[in-house]
Amino acid sequence: MRNIAIVEDEDGAAQVLTDYIHQYAAQSGQEFRVSRFHNGEAFLQQYQCVYAVVFMDIQMPQRDGMETAVALRQRDRNVSLVFITNLVQYALKGYEVDAVSFLVKPVSYYDFVLKFRKALDIYCMNEVRSFTVNTPGGLCRISTDKLMYVEIMNHRLFYHMVDDVIERTGVLSGVEEELREFGFLRCNKCYLVNPKFIVKVKGCAVQVGDHTLKISRPRRSAFLAELANWYAGAGGGG
């Protein structure tokens, strides 16, 4: 069963989406649990990393949908986000927070099904490549498709994402065990790197995205062998 959230201040609009979800469930044979929130504040206060899709109205009182989405992405980078709006120009801003699509009111069932299927497909693809970490702000779900490398410094872990850095306490050995199935490689005692983002290796340095990290001399041979295995498909797990 997939959990779906509707963040919508208008009762009528929320009911339309709820009915559409139940109709789609009956037609597809899938099961969904729908939770409705009247505003962004209530949604964020009760948020848990359990949702597959969030339908978010952009124009809401107190905290609008865009502000709510920014806060949401700090906790959950895997959930599929679909914006609901009256004006297309507002919806286009949604791509700044990785919205997978948007629906324009009044929402037709045909358009809803197209966008809902897309949101579910994207979530399912990301789900197997994501993991959850405990941060000062609460649980945060991270997609390995956007995690370039993990760094430890002064007993703090830094998850360097494509578009952000997430910080928490911990030890790198524990993270290494957790990320081994996703193919992450240790290049020295301070870094775990995602081979998907490796641009080049030269001497005792590896370029990960725009970042140049050191490869320790004791680790260099093993690191290159593991990287070669990953490229060959033998060690790229996940």
C-alpha positions in Angstrom: 0.0 0.0 0.0 1.3 3.4 -1.0 0.8 6.5 1.2 -0.4 9.6 -0.6 -0.6 13.1 0.9 -2.9 16.0 -0.2 -2.0 19.4 1.0 -4.9 21.6 0.0 -6.8 24.3 1.9 -9.9 24.0 -0.4 -12.2 21.2 0.7 -13.8 20.8 -2.7 -10.4 20.5 -4.5 -9.1 18.1 -1.9 -12.2 15.9 -2.3 -11.8 15.8 -6.0 -8.2 14.5 -5.7 -9.3 12.0 -3.1 -12.1 10.7 -5.3 -9.7 10.5 -8.3 -7.2 8.5 -6.2 -9.9 6.0 -5.1 -11.2 5.7 -8.7 -7.7 5.0 -10.0 -7.1 2.5 -7.2 -10.3 0.6 -8.2 -9.3 0.6 -11.9 -5.6 -0.4 -11.3 -6.0 -2.8 -8.4 -3.5 -0.9 -6.3 -4.1 0.2 -2.8 -3.5 3.7 -1.4 -3.8 5.4 2.0 -4.7 9.1 1.6 -3.9 11.7 4.2 -5.3 15.3 3.7 -3.7 18.4 5.3 -5.4 21.8 5.3 -2.1 23.8 5.1 1.6 23.6 4.8 2.3 24.1 8.5 0.1 21.1 9.6 1.7 19.0 6.9 5.3 19.8 8.0 4.6 19.4 11.7 3.3 15.9 11.2 5.5 14.9 8.3 7.1 11.4 8.2 9.1 9.9 5.3 6.4 7.5 4.4 4.7 9.1 1.4 5.1 8.1 -2.2 3.3 11.1 -3.7 2.5 14.5 -2.3 -0.1 16.7 -4.1 0.6 20.2 -3.0 -1.5 23.3 -3.6 0.7 26.3 -4.4 -1.7 29.1 -3.2 -2.4 28.5 0.5 -2.6 30.7 3.6 0.1 31.0 6.2 2.8 29.1 4.3 2.3 28.7 0.5 3.0 25.5 -1.4 6.4 26.6 -2.7 7.7 27.4 0.8 6.3 24.2 2.1 8.0 22.2 -0.7 11.4 23.8 0.1 11.1 22.6 3.7 9.8 19.2 2.5 12.9 18.7 0.3 15.1 19.2 3.3 13.6 16.1 4.9 12.6 14.0 1.9 14.3 14.0 -1.4 12.7 10.9 -2.7 8.9 11.6 -2.5 7.3 12.5 -5.8 5.8 16.1 -5.6 2.9 17.2 -7.8 1.8 20.8 -7.6 -1.8 21.9 -7.9 -2.4 25.5 -9.1 -4.8 27.9 -10.9 -1.9 29.5 -12.8 0.7 27.7 -14.9 3.4 30.3 -14.2 3.4 29.4 -10.5 3.7 25.7 -11.3 6.8 26.2 -13.4 8.6 27.3 -10.3 8.0 23.8 -9.0 10.9 22.4 -10.9 13.2 24.3 -8.6 12.2 21.8 -5.8 12.2 18.8 -8.1 8.4 18.6 -8.7 7.7 15.8 -11.1 4.7 17.5 -12.6 1.8 19.9 -12.0 -2.0 19.9 -12.4 -4.0 23.0 -13.3 -7.4 23.5 -11.6 -10.0 22.4 -12.3 -8.3 19.0 -12.5 -9.6 16.5 -15.0 -9.5 12.8 -14.3 -7.6 12.1 -17.5 -4.8 14.6 -16.6 -4.7 13.4 -13.1 -4.1 9.8 -14.2 -1.3 10.8 -16.5 0.5 12.8 -13.8 -0.2 10.3 -11.0 1.2 7.4 -12.9 4.3 9.4 -13.7 4.7 10.3 -10.0 4.3 6.7 -8.9 6.8 5.4 -11.5 9.4 8.0 -10.5 9.0 7.2 -6.8 9.3 3.5 -7.4 12.5 3.9 -9.4 14.0 6.1 -6.7 12.8 4.0 -3.8 15.3 1.2 -4.3 18.1 3.7 -4.5 17.3 5.7 -1.4 18.0 5.5 2.4 17.1 7.4 5.5 19.4 9.3 7.9 18.7 10.9 11.3 19.5 14.6 11.2 19.0 17.4 13.8 15.9 18.4 11.9 14.5 14.8 12.0 14.6 11.9 9.6 15.7 12.7 6.1 15.3 10.5 3.1 18.2 10.7 0.6 18.4 9.4 -3.0 21.8 8.0 -4.0 21.1 9.3 -7.5 21.9 12.8 -6.0 24.5 11.9 -3.4 28.0 12.6 -4.8 30.1 11.8 -1.7 30.1 11.5 2.0 32.8 13.3 4.1 33.7 13.0 7.8 35.3 16.0 9.5 35.6 16.6 13.3 33.2 13.7 14.0 30.6 15.2 11.7 29.3 13.6 8.6 28.6 15.7 5.5 26.4 14.3 2.7 27.4 16.3 -0.3 24.3 16.3 -2.6 24.1 17.7 -6.1 22.2 20.7 -4.7 22.8 20.7 -1.0 24.9 19.4 2.0 23.3 17.5 4.8 25.1 17.3 8.1 24.8 14.9 11.0 26.8 13.1 13.7 28.1 9.6 13.1 31.0 7.5 11.9 32.1 6.9 8.3 32.4 3.1 8.8 28.7 2.8 9.6 27.8 4.8 6.5 30.2 2.7 4.4 28.4 -0.4 5.4 25.0 1.1 4.6 26.1 2.5 1.2 28.1 -0.6 0.1 25.1 -2.0 -1.8 24.9 1.2 -3.8 28.5 0.9 -5.0 30.0 3.7 -2.9 33.8 3.5 -2.6 36.2 4.7 0.1 39.1 6.6 -1.4 40.7 7.5 2.0 39.7 7.7 5.7 37.6 10.9 5.1 35.6 10.2 2.0 33.1 7.7 0.5 32.4 8.5 -3.2 29.6 7.7 -5.5 31.2 6.2 -8.7 28.3 7.6 -10.7 29.7 11.1 -10.2 33.4 10.3 -10.8 34.7 12.4 -13.7 38.3 11.3 -13.7 41.1 9.8 -11.6 44.6 11.3 -11.9 47.5 10.3 -9.6 46.3 10.5 -6.1 43.2 12.6 -6.8 39.7 11.7 -7.9 37.3 14.3 -9.4 33.7 13.8 -8.2 31.5 16.3 -9.9 33.3 19.6 -9.5 35.1 18.5 -6.4 38.6 17.1 -6.3 39.2 14.6 -3.4 42.4 12.9 -2.3 43.1 9.2 -2.7 45.3 7.9 0.1 48.4 6.0 -1.2 47.5 2.9 0.9 44.0 2.9 -0.6 44.8 3.8 -4.2 45.3 0.2 -5.6 42.2 -1.1 -3.9 40.2 2.0 -4.9 41.1 1.7 -8.6 40.4 -2.1 -8.6 37.0 -1.5 -6.9 36.2 1.3 -9.4 37.2 -1.0 -12.3 34.9 -3.7 -11.0 32.1 -1.2 -10.7 32.5 0.0 -14.3 32.5 -3.6 -15.4 29.3 -4.2 -13.6 30.6 -6.5 -10.9 30.6 -4.0 -8.1 28.0 -1.5 -9.0 25.2 -2.9 -6.8 22.0 -0.9 -7.0 
